[in-house]
């Protein structure tokens, strides 16, 4: 029980939260209102995958505080607009102090936008169906201590493999699992956290595998 309490913090509002969600006002809002809740829609999922890739090697708070800048820089994560970015846009983004200026991650984001369009044409249901087909068939037991939360899972490894098959870059199993946590495919709020009941991953029924379709003219 001591370990369980260490994973949670009682807030001044009387609510228990995952300890990571109490270190700043930004984290608290993200923890309470977003993390673990189901995310659907092509542009919203493209945004989450992109930001998780940019987060690699950095603290998530860095990305969270720059998120609006990222949205402005990447045309609100409209895949068609980002897919059309060229070298001038890469130069522009490398000069934008409001985002993370990493050329490899920037070019990966553009490549991934083009991959989203490929998925739209070749997978029934597009990116939404592709990502959500990797939701676990059965929810895992609620984590009680930090050691219960995995960095990767068989599902995240399979998701990363599927995304790479469709042309995505910078989405390994760890990044894929972080996206699954953020988008509600799994629910890694600790047992006793007030946000757990409102988040995804409990009772999720795995959808059938995405069905490939011929490219439309």
C-alpha positions as CSV (number, residue, x, y, z in Angstrom):
1,X,0.0,0.0,0.0
2,X,2.9,2.3,0.6
3,X,4.0,1.9,-3.0
4,X,0.5,2.5,-4.1
5,X,0.3,5.8,-2.2
6,X,3.7,6.8,-3.7
7,X,2.2,6.6,-7.2
8,X,-0.6,9.0,-6.2
9,X,-0.8,12.5,-4.8
10,X,-3.8,14.0,-3.0
11,X,-4.5,17.4,-4.5
12,X,-5.7,20.5,-2.7
13,X,-9.0,19.9,-4.4
14,X,-9.3,16.5,-2.6
15,X,-8.7,14.4,-5.7
16,X,-6.0,11.8,-6.0
17,X,-3.9,12.0,-9.2
18,X,-1.0,10.1,-10.7
19,X,2.0,11.7,-9.2
20,X,3.4,12.9,-12.6
21,X,0.2,14.9,-13.1
22,X,0.8,17.1,-10.1
23,X,4.2,18.7,-10.9
24,X,2.9,21.7,-12.8
25,X,-0.4,23.3,-13.8
26,X,0.2,22.3,-17.4
27,X,0.7,18.6,-16.4
28,X,-2.3,18.7,-14.1
29,X,-4.6,20.0,-16.9
30,X,-3.2,17.5,-19.4
31,X,-3.5,14.6,-16.9
32,X,-7.1,15.5,-15.9
33,X,-8.6,16.5,-19.2
34,X,-6.6,14.6,-22.0
35,X,-4.2,11.8,-21.2
36,X,-5.8,8.4,-21.5
37,X,-9.0,9.7,-23.1
38,X,-10.0,8.3,-26.5
39,X,-8.7,10.3,-29.4
40,X,-10.2,9.8,-32.9
41,X,-9.9,11.5,-36.2
42,X,-7.1,11.7,-38.7
43,X,-5.6,15.1,-37.9
44,X,-5.9,14.6,-34.2
45,X,-4.2,11.2,-34.3
46,X,-1.5,12.6,-36.7
47,X,-0.9,15.4,-34.2
48,X,-0.4,13.0,-31.3
49,X,1.9,10.7,-33.3
50,X,3.9,13.7,-34.4
51,X,4.2,15.2,-31.0
52,X,5.2,11.9,-29.4
53,X,8.0,11.6,-32.0
54,X,9.2,15.1,-31.2
55,X,9.2,14.2,-27.5
56,X,11.7,11.4,-28.0
57,X,14.7,12.3,-25.8
58,X,12.9,15.2,-24.2
59,X,10.5,15.8,-21.3
60,X,6.9,15.8,-22.3
61,X,6.3,19.1,-20.6
62,X,8.6,20.7,-23.2
63,X,6.3,19.5,-26.0
64,X,3.2,20.3,-24.0
65,X,4.2,24.0,-23.6
66,X,5.1,24.3,-27.2
67,X,2.0,22.5,-28.6
68,X,0.2,25.6,-29.8
69,X,3.4,26.7,-31.6
70,X,3.6,23.2,-33.2
71,X,0.0,23.5,-34.4
72,X,0.7,26.9,-36.0
73,X,3.9,25.7,-37.6
74,X,2.4,22.5,-38.9
75,X,-0.8,23.9,-40.3
76,X,-3.0,22.5,-37.5
77,X,-1.7,19.1,-38.4
78,X,-3.7,18.9,-41.6
79,X,-2.0,15.9,-43.3
80,X,-2.6,17.2,-46.8
81,X,-1.0,20.6,-46.1
82,X,2.0,19.1,-44.2
83,X,2.5,16.5,-46.9
84,X,3.0,19.4,-49.4
85,X,5.8,20.9,-47.3
86,X,9.1,21.3,-49.2
87,X,12.6,22.3,-48.4
88,X,11.6,26.0,-47.9
89,X,9.2,24.8,-45.2
90,X,12.0,22.7,-43.5
91,X,14.2,25.8,-43.5
92,X,11.3,27.8,-42.0
93,X,10.7,25.2,-39.3
94,X,14.4,25.0,-38.4
95,X,14.3,28.7,-37.8
96,X,11.2,28.5,-35.6
97,X,12.2,28.9,-32.0
98,X,8.7,28.0,-30.9
99,X,9.1,24.4,-31.7
100,X,11.8,21.7,-31.3
101,X,14.2,22.4,-34.1
102,X,15.4,19.0,-35.0
103,X,15.8,18.4,-38.7
104,X,15.4,14.6,-38.5
105,X,12.1,15.0,-36.6
106,X,10.8,17.7,-38.9
107,X,11.5,15.7,-42.0
108,X,9.9,12.7,-40.3
109,X,6.8,14.7,-39.6
110,X,6.5,15.6,-43.3
111,X,7.1,12.1,-44.4
112,X,4.5,10.9,-41.9
113,X,1.9,13.3,-43.3
114,X,2.5,11.7,-46.7
115,X,2.1,8.3,-45.0
116,X,-1.2,9.3,-43.5
117,X,-2.5,10.1,-47.0
118,X,-1.2,6.7,-48.2
119,X,-3.1,5.0,-45.3
120,X,-6.2,7.0,-46.2
121,X,-6.1,5.4,-49.6
122,X,-5.1,1.9,-48.7
123,X,-6.7,1.1,-45.4
124,X,-10.4,1.1,-44.8
125,X,-11.1,3.7,-42.2
126,X,-7.7,5.3,-42.6
127,X,-5.4,6.2,-39.8
128,X,-8.1,6.0,-37.2
129,X,-8.9,2.4,-38.0
130,X,-5.3,1.5,-38.4
131,X,-4.2,2.8,-35.0
132,X,-7.3,1.6,-33.1
133,X,-7.0,-1.9,-34.5
134,X,-4.1,-2.3,-32.1
135,X,-6.1,-1.5,-28.9
136,X,-5.6,-4.5,-26.6
137,X,-8.5,-7.0,-26.7
138,X,-8.7,-7.0,-22.9
139,X,-7.7,-4.1,-20.6
140,X,-4.7,-4.6,-18.4
141,X,-5.0,-4.5,-14.6
142,X,-4.8,-0.9,-13.3
143,X,-1.1,-0.1,-12.5
144,X,-0.5,0.4,-8.8
145,X,3.2,1.4,-8.8
146,X,5.4,3.0,-11.4
147,X,7.0,-0.4,-12.2
148,X,3.7,-1.7,-13.4
149,X,3.7,0.6,-16.4
150,X,5.4,-0.8,-19.4
151,X,7.5,1.2,-21.9
152,X,6.5,-1.1,-24.7
153,X,4.0,-3.9,-25.2
154,X,3.4,-6.5,-27.9
155,X,0.6,-4.3,-29.2
156,X,2.8,-1.2,-29.4
157,X,5.5,-3.2,-31.1
158,X,3.0,-4.4,-33.7
159,X,1.6,-0.9,-34.1
160,X,5.1,0.5,-34.7
161,X,5.8,-2.2,-37.3
162,X,2.5,-1.5,-39.1
163,X,3.1,2.2,-39.2
164,X,6.6,1.7,-40.6
165,X,5.2,-0.6,-43.2
166,X,3.0,2.3,-44.3
167,X,6.0,4.6,-44.5
168,X,6.0,6.3,-41.1
169,X,9.3,7.2,-39.5
170,X,10.4,8.0,-35.9
171,X,7.7,5.7,-34.5
172,X,9.3,2.8,-32.6
173,X,7.6,0.6,-30.1
174,X,8.2,3.1,-27.2
175,X,6.8,6.1,-29.1
176,X,3.9,4.0,-30.3
177,X,3.1,3.0,-26.7
178,X,3.3,6.6,-25.5
179,X,0.8,7.4,-28.3
180,X,-1.5,4.5,-27.2
181,X,-1.4,5.9,-23.6
182,X,-2.1,9.4,-24.7
183,X,-4.9,8.4,-27.1
184,X,-6.8,6.1,-24.8
185,X,-6.0,2.8,-26.4
186,X,-4.7,1.8,-23.0
187,X,-5.5,3.2,-19.5
188,X,-2.3,3.7,-17.5
189,X,-3.7,6.0,-14.8
190,X,-2.8,4.4,-11.5
191,X,-5.4,2.6,-9.4
192,X,-7.2,5.2,-7.3
193,X,-6.6,8.1,-9.6
194,X,-9.7,10.2,-10.1
195,X,-9.1,10.4,-13.9
196,X,-8.9,6.6,-14.4
197,X,-12.7,6.0,-14.6
198,X,-13.1,8.7,-17.3
199,X,-10.2,7.4,-19.5
200,X,-10.0,4.8,-22.1
201,X,-8.7,1.2,-22.2
202,X,-11.1,-0.3,-19.8
203,X,-13.4,-2.8,-21.6
204,X,-12.0,-1.9,-25.0
205,X,-12.9,-4.5,-27.5
206,X,-10.3,-4.9,-30.1
207,X,-11.5,-4.1,-33.6
208,X,-10.8,-6.4,-36.5
209,X,-7.5,-5.8,-38.4
210,X,-7.6,-3.0,-40.9
211,X,-8.7,-4.1,-44.3
212,X,-6.5,-3.0,-47.2
213,X,-8.4,-1.6,-50.2
214,X,-7.2,-0.7,-53.6
215,X,-6.0,2.8,-54.2
216,X,-8.8,5.1,-55.4
217,X,-8.4,7.1,-58.5
